[in-house]
Amino acid sequence: MTKIIKLHRGLTINLKGVARKEKTGMKTGSVYALQPDDFEGVKPKVVVKEGDKVKAGDALFVNKAYPDVKFASPVSGTVKLIERGERRKVLSVQVEADKEQQYVDFGKKDASKLTGAEVKQSLLEAGLFGYINQLPYAISTNPTTEPKAIFVSALRDMPLAGDFEYEVQGQEEDFKTGLVALSKIAKVYVGVGKDSQLVNVTVNVPVEYVVFSGKCPAGNVGVQVNHIDPVNKGEVVWTVDPTAEMFFGRLFNTGKVNLIRTLALAGSEVKNPCYFDALVGSRVNLNDNVDVNRNIRIIAGNPLTGKPQTSAVVGAHQSEITVIPERDDADEILG
């Protein structure tokens, strides 16, 4: 029987521009930018040079403190720019994509037959381990940590957030495989909403589903951890975004790194709020769906927890691009 947790505090924030559950093709540029700031707590060491040729899955940078933690290129192509800011901080590593994509072949693996150590090593080799975060501190974890549990929140209830139940459609096997792989490392909890169909998608997968009933922030993974299995002194838990978990599933099912994700394009300044598919690092052209001449704010993520950006670049943990007015006019954004 699935456990149900009812939360009595919270707030539902209704904003205009919720994405309709339909996909639209979005134009993206040929240059892809992997941004170290997407991975909290990571101090990057760039391992490529401008002009180098890379395949999708090759490392662009590593965690300086834990060099085994690599961060994979989303595309094959030529390293175009290593963008730096103040004090030579690495802002992004940019790759101009080839017309025909080439992938590093890490080999297909049956996740159900692997040990926890083998799963961890596979993620490290493919440059995907850095997509796992940890609590306490909410930072990208490192391979020396031993989690007492792993938490995946598939409930997105922030204002204008993308609906994961829609995103996962057609990718159920990757979602299932990712959960099987993580379950080899530690006990896995999946937080869902009361009407979730994910339980039916992953029959016989050794994970525990927990239904959260209540208002925002019921979908916040930290809130879920606190209600399921709080972190005590000296303990660590891992948290994984459900789309990143599908990256893991694709790796084992295909032997390749595939960082495509489904995002919501939402907000009151969007003409046709919708969903679209894009690779991590994509530069999305909003001109056909947003009047860029207006005074607008582009947000990587949702309006509560996202970060403003000058152009729409798909981040590693980002499930939506939000566009709202750049002014204090509540009538234009409230639903």
Backbone as numpy.savetxt, mean C-alpha at the origin, in Angstrom:
# Nx Ny Nz CAx CAy CAz Cx Cy Cz
-16.48 -19.47 14.42 -17.32 -18.27 14.42 -16.44 -17.01 14.42
-16.77 -16.06 13.55 -16.00 -14.83 13.45 -16.28 -13.93 14.65
-15.21 -13.41 15.23 -15.36 -12.52 16.37 -15.83 -11.15 15.91
-16.75 -10.55 16.67 -17.28 -9.22 16.35 -16.93 -8.26 17.48
-16.34 -7.12 17.13 -16.01 -6.09 18.11 -16.78 -4.83 17.75
-17.57 -4.34 18.68 -18.37 -3.13 18.46 -17.68 -1.94 19.10
-17.45 -0.91 18.29 -16.85 0.31 18.80 -17.95 1.36 18.94
-17.96 2.04 20.09 -19.04 2.99 20.37 -18.62 4.44 20.21
-17.35 4.66 19.93 -16.88 6.02 19.69 -16.38 6.15 18.26
-16.38 7.34 17.77 -15.91 7.58 16.41 -16.78 8.58 15.70
-16.49 8.80 14.43 -17.21 9.80 13.67 -17.17 9.44 12.19
-18.32 9.53 11.55 -18.39 9.34 10.10 -18.37 10.72 9.45
-17.35 10.97 8.64 -17.19 12.27 7.98 -17.61 12.11 6.52
-18.73 12.72 6.16 -19.24 12.61 4.80 -18.71 13.76 3.95
-17.92 13.43 2.95 -17.37 14.42 2.03 -17.86 14.13 0.62
-17.94 15.15 -0.19 -18.36 15.00 -1.58 -17.25 14.35 -2.40
-17.68 13.59 -3.40 -16.71 13.04 -4.34 -16.27 11.62 -4.05
-17.13 10.81 -3.42 -16.79 9.41 -3.19 -16.66 8.70 -4.54
-15.64 7.88 -4.69 -15.39 7.20 -5.96 -16.48 6.18 -6.26
-17.04 6.25 -7.47 -17.99 5.25 -7.92 -17.25 3.96 -8.23
-17.91 2.83 -8.02 -17.26 1.53 -8.22 -17.25 1.17 -9.70
-16.44 1.90 -10.42 -16.18 1.62 -11.83 -14.77 2.06 -12.13
-14.11 1.34 -13.04 -12.71 1.66 -13.37 -12.62 2.48 -14.64
-11.69 3.43 -14.62 -11.42 4.28 -15.77 -9.93 4.24 -16.07
-9.59 4.24 -17.33 -8.18 4.29 -17.69 -7.62 5.68 -17.40
-6.47 5.74 -16.76 -5.82 7.02 -16.44 -4.47 7.06 -17.14
-4.16 8.23 -17.70 -2.88 8.40 -18.35 -1.78 8.54 -17.30
-0.69 7.84 -17.53 0.47 7.95 -16.63 1.71 8.22 -17.47
2.70 8.85 -16.84 3.94 9.17 -17.54 4.82 7.95 -17.71
5.91 8.12 -18.43 6.83 7.01 -18.67 7.92 6.92 -17.60
7.95 7.89 -16.69 8.96 7.90 -15.63 8.29 7.56 -14.30
8.86 6.61 -13.57 8.30 6.13 -12.31 9.24 6.49 -11.17
8.66 6.96 -10.07 9.47 7.48 -8.96 9.19 6.69 -7.68
10.18 5.93 -7.20 10.04 5.26 -5.92 10.60 6.19 -4.85
9.76 6.49 -3.82 10.08 7.52 -2.84 10.40 6.90 -1.47
11.63 7.06 -0.99 11.99 6.50 0.32 11.10 6.98 1.47
10.57 8.21 1.38 9.72 8.72 2.45 8.44 7.92 2.62
8.08 7.10 1.64 6.91 6.24 1.77 7.13 5.15 2.81
8.39 4.92 3.17 8.73 3.84 4.09 9.28 4.46 5.37
8.40 4.63 6.34 8.75 5.33 7.58 9.93 4.66 8.28
10.88 5.50 8.72 12.02 5.01 9.50 13.17 4.48 8.68
13.02 4.45 7.36 14.08 3.91 6.50 15.03 5.02 6.08
16.31 4.81 6.31 17.34 5.70 5.78 17.92 5.03 4.54
17.63 5.59 3.36 17.99 4.87 2.13 19.46 4.99 1.75
19.96 3.92 1.17 21.26 3.93 0.51 21.00 3.51 -0.93
21.20 4.44 -1.86 20.92 4.18 -3.27 21.98 3.22 -3.82
21.54 2.17 -4.52 22.47 1.15 -5.02 22.52 1.14 -6.55
21.96 2.17 -7.19 22.05 2.32 -8.64 22.61 3.70 -8.96
23.01 3.89 -10.20 23.50 5.18 -10.68 22.64 5.62 -11.85
22.60 6.93 -12.07 21.87 7.43 -13.23 22.48 6.83 -14.50
21.60 6.33 -15.36 22.04 5.68 -16.58 22.05 4.16 -16.49
21.96 3.60 -15.27 21.92 2.14 -15.11 20.63 1.57 -15.70
20.73 0.35 -16.23 19.57 -0.39 -16.68 19.11 -1.31 -15.55
17.80 -1.35 -15.31 17.25 -2.20 -14.26 16.05 -2.96 -14.80
15.75 -4.08 -14.16 14.54 -4.83 -14.44 13.54 -4.58 -13.31
12.27 -4.83 -13.57 11.28 -4.76 -12.51 11.62 -5.82 -11.46
11.84 -5.38 -10.24 12.26 -6.29 -9.17 13.69 -6.07 -8.73
14.48 -5.37 -9.54 15.84 -5.02 -9.11 15.78 -3.96 -8.02
16.75 -3.98 -7.10 16.78 -3.01 -6.02 17.22 -1.64 -6.52
16.50 -0.60 -6.10 16.90 0.78 -6.37 17.63 1.38 -5.18
17.17 1.05 -3.98 17.86 1.47 -2.76 17.62 0.43 -1.68
18.42 0.50 -0.62 18.28 -0.41 0.52 18.18 0.41 1.79
17.77 -0.25 2.86 17.76 0.37 4.17 19.19 0.37 4.70
19.76 1.55 4.89 21.16 1.67 5.29 21.45 0.88 6.57
20.49 0.86 7.50 20.70 0.16 8.77 20.57 -1.36 8.62
19.80 -1.80 7.62 19.57 -3.23 7.39 19.67 -3.47 5.88
20.87 -3.61 5.34 21.06 -3.68 3.89 20.33 -4.83 3.21
19.92 -5.85 3.97 19.16 -6.95 3.37 17.77 -6.49 2.93
17.29 -5.37 3.48 15.97 -4.86 3.13 16.11 -3.97 1.90
15.73 -4.53 0.76 15.84 -3.83 -0.52 14.46 -3.27 -0.91
14.48 -2.33 -1.85 13.24 -1.74 -2.34 13.27 -1.82 -3.87
12.33 -2.58 -4.41 12.36 -2.99 -5.80 11.84 -1.93 -6.75
12.44 -1.89 -7.92 11.95 -1.02 -8.99 10.60 -1.54 -9.47
9.62 -0.66 -9.68 8.32 -1.11 -10.19 8.34 -1.44 -11.67
9.36 -0.96 -12.39 9.42 -1.17 -13.85 10.86 -1.48 -14.26
10.96 -2.00 -15.48 12.29 -2.11 -16.09 12.54 -0.87 -16.92
13.79 -0.47 -17.01 14.11 0.73 -17.77 15.46 1.29 -17.38
15.61 2.59 -17.57 16.87 3.28 -17.30 16.70 4.24 -16.13
17.62 4.17 -15.17 17.57 5.11 -14.05 17.81 6.51 -14.60
16.78 7.34 -14.50 16.83 8.67 -15.11 17.36 9.73 -14.15
16.96 9.63 -12.87 17.32 10.68 -11.92 17.31 10.15 -10.51
18.31 10.51 -9.75 18.29 10.30 -8.30 18.04 11.69 -7.71
16.80 11.92 -7.32 16.38 13.25 -6.87 16.77 13.44 -5.40
17.43 14.56 -5.12 17.87 14.84 -3.75 17.35 16.21 -3.32
17.15 16.33 -2.00 16.70 17.59 -1.42 17.78 18.19 -0.54
17.34 18.87 0.53 18.29 19.49 1.44 19.18 18.44 2.10
20.44 18.80 2.28 21.44 17.92 2.88 21.53 16.59 2.13
21.27 16.65 0.83 21.38 15.50 -0.06 20.44 14.36 0.31
19.35 14.71 0.98 18.35 13.69 1.29 17.79 13.12 -0.01
17.66 11.79 -0.08 17.11 11.14 -1.27 15.59 11.29 -1.27
15.07 12.01 -2.25 13.63 12.21 -2.36 12.97 11.14 -3.22
13.65 10.72 -4.27 13.10 9.66 -5.12 14.20 9.10 -6.01
13.98 7.88 -6.46 14.81 7.28 -7.51 13.87 7.06 -8.69
14.19 7.69 -9.81 13.27 7.71 -10.94 13.79 6.85 -12.09
12.88 6.04 -12.65 13.23 5.12 -13.72 12.34 5.40 -14.92
12.97 5.60 -16.08 12.21 5.75 -17.32 11.95 4.36 -17.88
10.68 4.01 -18.03 10.29 2.64 -18.34 10.59 2.26 -19.78
10.98 0.99 -19.97 11.10 0.42 -21.30 9.72 0.22 -21.91
9.67 0.19 -23.24 8.39 -0.09 -23.90 7.95 -1.52 -23.64
8.90 -2.44 -23.64 8.62 -3.84 -23.31 9.26 -4.14 -21.96
8.43 -4.53 -21.00 8.90 -4.72 -19.64 9.60 -6.06 -19.44
10.68 -6.01 -18.66 11.41 -7.21 -18.29 11.41 -7.34 -16.78
11.31 -8.57 -16.29 11.17 -8.82 -14.86 12.26 -9.75 -14.36
12.72 -9.50 -13.18 13.58 -10.47 -12.49 12.72 -11.67 -12.14
13.17 -12.86 -12.47 12.41 -14.09 -12.17 12.90 -14.66 -10.85
12.06 -14.51 -9.83 12.41 -15.04 -8.50 11.89 -16.47 -8.31
11.16 -16.98 -9.29 10.66 -18.35 -9.22 9.34 -18.47 -8.49
8.40 -19.18 -9.10 7.12 -19.44 -8.43 7.35 -20.34 -7.22
6.58 -20.10 -6.17 6.71 -20.91 -4.96 5.33 -21.22 -4.40
5.18 -22.41 -3.87 3.95 -22.79 -3.18 4.06 -22.31 -1.74
3.36 -21.21 -1.42 3.49 -20.60 -0.10 3.11 -21.55 1.02
2.20 -22.47 0.75 1.74 -23.39 1.80 2.83 -24.37 2.22
3.87 -24.53 1.40 4.93 -25.49 1.70 6.21 -24.82 2.21
6.18 -23.50 2.36 7.35 -22.78 2.83 7.35 -22.64 4.34
8.53 -22.47 4.90 8.65 -22.13 6.33 8.58 -20.61 6.47
8.40 -20.14 7.69 8.39 -18.71 7.93 9.69 -18.05 7.50
10.81 -18.71 7.75 12.12 -18.16 7.37 12.23 -18.06 5.85
11.68 -19.03 5.14 11.74 -19.02 3.67 10.86 -17.92 3.10
9.71 -17.69 3.72 8.84 -16.59 3.27 9.56 -15.25 3.45
10.14 -15.07 4.63 10.86 -13.82 4.91 11.99 -13.62 3.92
12.76 -14.67 3.64 13.89 -14.55 2.73 13.42 -14.23 1.31
12.30 -14.81 0.90 11.77 -14.53 -0.44 11.38 -13.07 -0.57
10.75 -12.51 0.46 10.34 -11.10 0.43 11.56 -10.18 0.44
12.59 -10.57 1.18 13.82 -9.78 1.21 14.49 -9.77 -0.16
14.60 -10.93 -0.79 15.27 -11.03 -2.09 14.55 -10.22 -3.15
13.21 -10.18 -3.07 12.42 -9.51 -4.09 12.20 -8.02 -3.81
12.73 -7.52 -2.72 12.59 -6.10 -2.41 11.21 -5.70 -1.96
10.50 -6.62 -1.31 9.13 -6.35 -0.84 9.01 -6.34 0.68
10.03 -6.80 1.39 9.93 -6.90 2.85 9.68 -5.53 3.49
10.20 -4.47 2.88 10.05 -3.12 3.44 8.63 -2.61 3.46
7.70 -3.32 2.80 6.29 -2.92 2.82 5.59 -3.37 4.10
6.30 -4.08 4.96 5.75 -4.50 6.25 6.11 -3.46 7.30
5.11 -2.99 8.04 5.35 -2.05 9.13 5.27 -2.77 10.47
5.66 -2.08 11.53 5.59 -2.67 12.86 5.00 -1.69 13.85
4.43 -2.23 14.88 4.04 -1.49 16.07 4.78 -2.10 17.24
5.34 -1.31 18.17 5.19 0.15 18.25 6.00 0.90 17.19
5.76 2.19 17.16 6.47 3.20 16.36 5.93 3.39 14.94
5.14 2.44 14.42 4.56 2.58 13.08 5.62 2.90 12.04
6.67 2.08 12.00 7.75 2.26 11.04 7.91 0.97 10.23
8.62 1.09 9.11 8.95 -0.09 8.32 9.80 -1.01 9.19
9.41 -2.27 9.27 10.08 -3.18 10.19 11.41 -3.66 9.61
12.13 -4.46 10.37 13.40 -5.01 9.91 13.40 -6.51 10.17
14.25 -7.26 9.49 14.20 -8.73 9.57 14.61 -9.33 10.90
15.10 -8.51 11.83 15.48 -9.07 13.14 14.29 -9.13 14.09
13.19 -8.48 13.76 12.03 -8.49 14.66 11.31 -9.83 14.58
10.75 -10.24 15.71 9.96 -11.47 15.78 8.55 -11.09 16.21
7.61 -10.95 15.28 6.27 -10.48 15.64 5.47 -11.54 16.38
4.73 -11.10 17.38 3.84 -12.05 18.06 2.58 -12.29 17.24
2.27 -11.35 16.33 1.10 -11.49 15.45 1.27 -10.53 14.28
0.50 -10.78 13.22 0.49 -9.91 12.04 -0.94 -9.47 11.80
-1.13 -8.16 11.54 -2.46 -7.59 11.39 -2.63 -6.98 10.00
-3.72 -7.34 9.36 -4.08 -6.79 8.05 -5.47 -6.18 8.20
-5.58 -4.86 8.05 -6.89 -4.21 8.10 -7.42 -4.04 6.69
-8.49 -4.78 6.37 -9.13 -4.67 5.06 -10.36 -3.78 5.12
-10.49 -3.04 6.21 -11.61 -2.11 6.38 -11.08 -0.69 6.25
-11.51 0.00 5.20 -11.10 1.38 4.99 -12.30 2.28 5.23
-12.23 3.07 6.30 -13.39 3.90 6.65 -13.04 5.37 6.83
-11.84 5.77 6.38 -11.51 7.18 6.38 -12.34 7.90 5.32
-12.56 9.20 5.44 -13.35 9.90 4.43 -12.73 9.80 3.04
-13.55 9.41 2.06 -13.17 9.27 0.65 -12.17 8.14 0.40
-12.00 7.26 1.37 -11.06 6.15 1.21 -11.57 5.15 0.18
-10.63 4.49 -0.51 -10.99 3.44 -1.45 -11.54 2.23 -0.72
-12.40 1.48 -1.39 -13.04 0.30 -0.83 -12.23 -0.93 -1.23
-11.58 -1.56 -0.26 -10.73 -2.71 -0.59 -11.56 -3.87 -1.12
-12.78 -4.02 -0.67 -13.63 -5.11 -1.16 -13.82 -5.01 -2.67
-13.81 -3.79 -3.20 -13.90 -3.59 -4.64 -12.53 -3.81 -5.29
-11.49 -3.31 -4.66 -10.14 -3.42 -5.21 -9.71 -4.86 -5.41
-10.12 -5.75 -4.51 -9.63 -7.12 -4.53 -10.29 -7.97 -5.60
-11.38 -7.48 -6.19 -12.11 -8.27 -7.18 -11.21 -8.64 -8.36
-11.17 -9.92 -8.68 -10.31 -10.43 -9.73 -8.91 -10.76 -9.26
-8.59 -10.45 -8.01 -7.26 -10.71 -7.46 -7.33 -11.55 -6.19
-8.41 -12.31 -6.08 -8.64 -13.07 -4.85 -7.54 -14.09 -4.57
-7.01 -14.72 -5.62 -5.97 -15.74 -5.40 -4.69 -15.12 -4.85
-4.35 -13.93 -5.32 -3.15 -13.26 -4.80 -3.36 -12.86 -3.34
-4.57 -12.39 -3.01 -4.88 -12.04 -1.63 -4.76 -13.28 -0.74
-5.32 -14.38 -1.22 -5.29 -15.63 -0.46 -3.86 -16.12 -0.25
-3.07 -16.10 -1.33 -1.69 -16.59 -1.23 -0.86 -15.72 -0.28
-1.08 -14.42 -0.33 -0.35 -13.53 0.57 -0.63 -13.84 2.03
-1.90 -14.13 2.34 -2.26 -14.48 3.72 -1.63 -15.80 4.14
-1.64 -16.77 3.23 -1.02 -18.06 3.54 0.47 -17.86 3.86
1.14 -17.04 3.06 2.57 -16.80 3.28 2.82 -16.14 4.63
2.05 -15.10 4.96 2.25 -14.41 6.24 1.94 -15.32 7.42
0.98 -16.23 7.25 0.61 -17.13 8.35 1.73 -18.10 8.71
2.72 -18.24 7.83 3.88 -19.08 8.13 4.83 -18.40 9.12
4.71 -17.07 9.24 5.60 -16.31 10.11 5.01 -16.14 11.50
3.72 -15.82 11.57 3.05 -15.60 12.86 1.54 -15.67 12.64
0.79 -15.66 13.73 -0.66 -15.68 13.64 -1.13 -14.40 12.94
-2.07 -14.55 12.00 -2.54 -13.42 11.21 -3.99 -13.11 11.56
-4.25 -11.83 11.85 -5.61 -11.33 12.07 -5.98 -10.41 10.91
-7.19 -10.58 10.39 -7.67 -9.72 9.31 -8.90 -8.98 9.82
-8.80 -7.65 9.89 -9.92 -6.83 10.33 -10.80 -6.46 9.14
-12.11 -6.67 9.28 -13.05 -6.40 8.19 -14.29 -5.70 8.73
-15.11 -5.16 7.81 -16.39 -4.59 8.18 -17.46 -5.65 8.29
-18.63 -5.25 8.77 -19.68 -6.23 9.08 -20.25 -6.93 7.86
-20.16 -6.33 6.67 -20.72 -6.95 5.47 -19.65 -7.52 4.55
-18.45 -7.75 5.08 -17.34 -8.20 4.25 -17.59 -9.60 3.67
-17.15 -9.77 2.42 -17.21 -11.08 1.76 -15.85 -11.76 1.70
-14.84 -11.17 2.33 -13.50 -11.73 2.23 -13.38 -13.09 2.90
-14.19 -13.34 3.90 -14.15 -14.65 4.56 -14.44 -15.75 3.54
-15.37 -15.49 2.63 -15.71 -16.48 1.61 -14.62 -16.65 0.57
-13.81 -15.61 0.39 -12.73 -15.66 -0.60 -11.59 -16.54 -0.12
-11.35 -16.56 1.16 -10.17 -17.23 1.71 -10.55 -18.40 2.62
-11.47 -19.23 2.16 -11.86 -20.42 2.92 -10.64 -21.32 3.11
-10.50 -21.86 4.31 -9.42 -22.79 4.67 -8.05 -22.14 4.79
-7.99 -20.81 4.76 -6.72 -20.12 5.01 -6.57 -19.93 6.52
-5.41 -20.28 7.09 -5.25 -20.24 8.54 -5.07 -18.83 9.11
-6.10 -18.01 8.98 -6.09 -16.68 9.56 -7.37 -16.49 10.35
-7.37 -15.49 11.22 -8.56 -15.20 12.02 -9.16 -13.86 11.58
-10.42 -13.90 11.16 -11.12 -12.68 10.79 -11.79 -12.09 12.02
-11.72 -10.77 12.12 -12.38 -10.05 13.21 -13.22 -8.94 12.57
-14.51 -8.93 12.87 -15.42 -7.93 12.32 -15.46 -6.73 13.25
-15.26 -5.55 12.68 -15.35 -4.32 13.46 -16.59 -3.56 13.05
-17.44 -3.32 14.03 -18.68 -2.59 13.81 -18.58 -1.25 14.52
-18.67 -0.18 13.77 -18.56 1.14 14.37 -18.09 2.16 13.35
-17.93 3.38 13.81 -17.55 4.47 12.92 -16.03 4.61 12.87
-15.58 5.45 11.93 -14.15 5.78 11.81 -13.63 6.26 13.17
-12.51 5.72 13.68 -11.45 4.99 12.99 -11.46 3.48 13.23
-12.60 2.81 13.07 -12.64 1.36 13.27 -11.69 0.63 12.34
-11.42 1.23 11.16 -10.53 0.58 10.21 -9.06 0.83 10.46
-8.73 1.69 11.41 -7.33 1.96 11.73 -6.68 0.73 12.33
-5.57 0.30 11.76 -4.97 -0.96 12.20 -4.50 -0.89 13.65
-4.05 0.29 14.11 -3.64 0.43 15.50 -4.81 0.24 16.46
-5.98 0.77 16.08 -7.19 0.56 16.88 -7.53 -0.92 16.94
-7.40 -1.60 15.81 -7.72 -3.03 15.77 -6.75 -3.84 16.62
-5.48 -3.50 16.55 -4.49 -4.20 17.39 -4.84 -4.03 18.86
-5.20 -2.82 19.25 -5.50 -2.53 20.66 -6.69 -3.35 21.16
-7.64 -3.65 20.28 -8.82 -4.41 20.69 -8.65 -5.92 20.57
-7.70 -6.36 19.74 -7.52 -7.80 19.53 -6.40 -8.36 20.40
-5.22 -7.77 20.30 -4.05 -8.29 21.01 -3.07 -7.15 21.23
-3.29 -6.33 22.27 -2.47 -5.12 22.48 -0.98 -5.43 22.59
-0.17 -4.47 22.19 1.28 -4.61 22.24 1.77 -4.26 23.63
2.38 -5.21 24.30 2.95 -4.98 25.63 4.44 -4.65 25.52
5.00 -4.22 26.62 6.42 -3.84 26.64 7.28 -4.99 26.14
8.17 -4.67 25.20 9.08 -5.67 24.67 8.52 -6.49 23.52
7.25 -6.26 23.16 6.62 -7.02 22.08 6.56 -6.20 20.79
6.45 -6.90 19.68 6.31 -6.27 18.37 5.23 -7.01 17.59
4.39 -6.24 16.91 3.48 -6.84 15.93 3.77 -6.21 14.57
3.47 -6.96 13.52 3.60 -6.43 12.17 2.23 -6.02 11.65
2.20 -4.97 10.83 0.97 -4.57 10.16 1.27 -4.49 8.66
0.31 -4.97 7.86 0.50 -5.02 6.41 -0.74 -4.46 5.73
-0.54 -3.49 4.85 -1.63 -3.00 4.03 -2.13 -4.14 3.16
-3.46 -4.30 2.99 -3.97 -5.45 2.23 -3.49 -5.48 0.79
-3.26 -4.32 0.17 -2.76 -4.33 -1.19 -1.31 -4.77 -1.23
-0.51 -4.34 -0.26 0.88 -4.82 -0.18 0.90 -6.33 0.03
-0.05 -6.82 0.80 -0.15 -8.27 1.02 -0.42 -8.98 -0.31
-1.17 -8.33 -1.21 -1.38 -8.91 -2.54 -0.10 -8.87 -3.38
0.75 -7.85 -3.17 2.07 -7.85 -3.83 2.80 -9.15 -3.48
2.73 -9.53 -2.20 3.41 -10.75 -1.74 2.81 -11.97 -2.45
1.48 -12.01 -2.53 0.82 -13.14 -3.18 1.22 -13.28 -4.64
1.32 -12.14 -5.35 1.73 -12.19 -6.76 3.15 -12.72 -6.91
4.02 -12.33 -5.96 5.40 -12.80 -6.01 5.44 -14.32 -5.98
4.71 -14.94 -5.06 4.74 -16.40 -4.94 3.99 -17.08 -6.09
2.93 -16.45 -6.58 2.13 -17.06 -7.66 2.79 -16.95 -9.02
3.57 -15.88 -9.25 4.15 -15.66 -10.58 5.67 -15.66 -10.61
6.29 -15.46 -9.45 7.74 -15.35 -9.39 8.26 -13.98 -9.77
7.34 -13.00 -9.93 7.72 -11.66 -10.36 7.20 -10.60 -9.39
7.89 -9.46 -9.37 7.42 -8.31 -8.60 6.45 -7.53 -9.48
5.22 -7.40 -9.01 4.18 -6.65 -9.73 3.54 -5.69 -8.74
3.85 -4.41 -8.85 3.40 -3.41 -7.88 2.19 -2.63 -8.38
1.35 -3.26 -9.19 0.14 -2.57 -9.64 -0.87 -2.56 -8.50
-1.59 -1.46 -8.35 -2.62 -1.38 -7.33 -3.81 -0.59 -7.86
-4.96 -0.84 -7.29 -6.18 -0.14 -7.67 -6.39 1.01 -6.69
-6.53 2.22 -7.23 -6.70 3.41 -6.39 -8.03 4.08 -6.68
-8.53 4.80 -5.68 -9.70 5.65 -5.87 -9.24 7.06 -6.19
-9.85 7.65 -7.19 -9.66 9.08 -7.48 -10.92 9.78 -6.97
-10.79 10.54 -5.89 -11.97 11.04 -5.18 -11.79 12.50 -4.79
-12.88 13.10 -4.35 -12.87 14.48 -3.88 -13.80 15.36 -4.69
-14.19 16.48 -4.09 -15.17 17.37 -4.71 -14.67 18.04 -5.98
-13.35 18.08 -6.19 -12.79 18.71 -7.38 -12.62 17.73 -8.54
-13.01 16.47 -8.33 -12.90 15.46 -9.38 -14.20 15.39 -10.16
-14.12 15.50 -11.48 -15.33 15.50 -12.30 -16.02 14.14 -12.29
-15.24 13.08 -12.38 -15.79 11.73 -12.40 -15.04 10.87 -11.39
-15.43 10.91 -10.12 -14.75 10.10 -9.10 -14.86 8.62 -9.45
-13.74 7.93 -9.49 -13.73 6.56 -10.00 -12.53 5.82 -9.43
-12.31 4.61 -9.93 -11.13 3.83 -9.58 -10.26 3.66 -10.83
-8.98 3.43 -10.62 -8.08 3.16 -11.73 -6.91 2.32 -11.25
-6.26 1.64 -12.17 -5.10 0.82 -11.85 -3.82 1.57 -12.22
-2.82 1.49 -11.36 -1.54 2.13 -11.63 -0.45 1.46 -10.82
0.76 1.49 -11.32 1.90 0.97 -10.60 2.34 1.96 -9.52
2.89 1.44 -8.45 3.56 2.29 -7.47 4.62 3.11 -8.20
4.65 4.41 -7.92 5.61 5.28 -8.57 5.10 5.98 -9.81
3.87 5.62 -10.25 3.31 6.24 -11.46 3.05 7.72 -11.23
3.26 8.52 -12.26 2.85 9.92 -12.27 1.53 9.98 -13.04
0.45 10.28 -12.34 -0.88 10.22 -12.93 -1.26 11.59 -13.50
-1.71 11.59 -14.74 -2.17 12.82 -15.38 -3.64 13.03 -15.05
-3.94 14.06 -14.25 -5.29 14.32 -13.80 -6.05 15.29 -14.70
-5.43 15.79 -15.74 -6.02 16.88 -16.53 -7.39 16.57 -17.10
-7.65 15.30 -17.45 -8.94 14.95 -18.04 -10.06 14.88 -17.01
-9.71 14.84 -15.74 -10.73 14.62 -14.71 -10.74 15.71 -13.64
-9.78 16.63 -13.71 -9.65 17.68 -12.70 -9.31 18.99 -13.42
-9.93 20.06 -12.99 -9.57 21.38 -13.52 -8.35 21.87 -12.76
-7.17 21.65 -13.34 -5.93 21.96 -12.64 -5.66 23.46 -12.57
-6.48 24.25 -13.24 -6.32 25.71 -13.17 -7.00 26.31 -11.94
-7.84 25.51 -11.28 -8.47 25.98 -10.05 -7.49 25.87 -8.88
-7.81 26.53 -7.78 -6.97 26.49 -6.58 -7.29 25.20 -5.82
-6.54 24.15 -6.10 -6.86 22.83 -5.57 -5.72 22.28 -4.72
-6.07 21.29 -3.93 -5.07 20.56 -3.15 -5.12 19.09 -3.58
-4.00 18.58 -4.06 -3.87 17.16 -4.41 -3.27 16.44 -3.21
-3.95 15.38 -2.77 -3.53 14.67 -1.56 -3.21 13.22 -1.91
-2.04 12.78 -1.51 -1.67 11.38 -1.64 -2.29 10.63 -0.46
-3.47 10.05 -0.70 -4.20 9.40 0.37 -5.53 10.10 0.62
-6.08 9.89 1.79 -7.37 10.50 2.14 -7.15 11.84 2.84
-8.19 12.66 2.97 -8.02 14.01 3.53 -7.55 14.04 4.99
-7.76 12.97 5.75 -7.36 12.98 7.17 -5.90 12.59 7.37
-5.45 11.58 6.67 -4.11 11.06 6.94 -3.16 11.18 5.75
-3.65 11.67 4.59 -2.80 11.78 3.41 -1.86 12.97 3.47
-0.99 13.04 2.48 0.01 14.12 2.42 -0.20 14.93 1.14
-0.18 16.27 1.24 -0.29 17.10 0.04 0.90 16.86 -0.88
0.65 16.93 -2.18 1.73 16.79 -3.15 1.47 17.72 -4.33
2.53 18.10 -5.00 2.40 19.04 -6.11 1.90 18.36 -7.38
2.17 17.05 -7.51 1.66 16.28 -8.64 1.25 14.91 -8.12
0.43 14.22 -8.88 -0.13 12.95 -8.41 0.83 11.80 -8.69
1.60 11.43 -7.68 2.50 10.28 -7.77 1.98 9.20 -6.84
1.84 7.98 -7.35 1.29 6.88 -6.56 2.32 6.40 -5.55
1.99 6.51 -4.27 2.89 6.09 -3.21 2.79 4.61 -2.91
3.74 4.11 -2.14 3.83 2.68 -1.86 2.65 2.15 -1.06
2.11 2.98 -0.15 1.01 2.53 0.71 -0.28 3.29 0.43
-0.40 3.84 -0.71 -1.49 4.77 -1.02 -2.63 4.06 -1.74
-3.87 4.25 -1.24 -5.03 3.61 -1.87 -5.97 4.61 -2.53
-5.64 5.90 -2.48 -6.47 6.89 -3.15 -5.66 8.15 -3.44
-6.12 8.88 -4.46 -5.68 10.25 -4.72 -6.90 11.12 -4.51
-6.78 12.13 -3.65 -7.91 12.99 -3.33 -7.62 14.40 -3.81
-8.63 15.03 -4.41 -8.47 16.41 -4.88 -9.62 17.24 -4.30
-9.27 18.23 -3.48 -10.25 19.09 -2.83 -9.86 20.55 -3.03
-10.76 21.50 -2.75 -10.40 22.92 -2.89 -9.32 23.32 -1.89
-8.45 24.21 -2.29 -7.40 24.74 -1.42 -7.89 26.02 -0.76
-8.91 25.84 0.10 -9.44 26.98 0.84 -10.41 26.45 1.89
-10.79 27.32 2.82 -11.67 26.92 3.91 -13.11 27.18 3.49
-13.68 26.25 2.73 -15.05 26.39 2.24 -15.74 25.05 2.44
-16.29 24.84 3.61 -16.85 23.53 3.96 -17.99 23.11 3.04
-18.78 24.07 2.55 -19.92 23.72 1.71 -19.51 23.00 0.43
-18.27 23.25 -0.02 -17.84 22.65 -1.28 -17.33 21.21 -1.13
-17.03 20.80 0.09 -16.47 19.46 0.26 -17.34 18.54 1.10
-18.22 19.07 1.93 -19.05 18.23 2.78 -20.20 17.63 1.99
-20.46 16.33 2.24 -21.53 15.65 1.55 -22.88 15.91 2.18
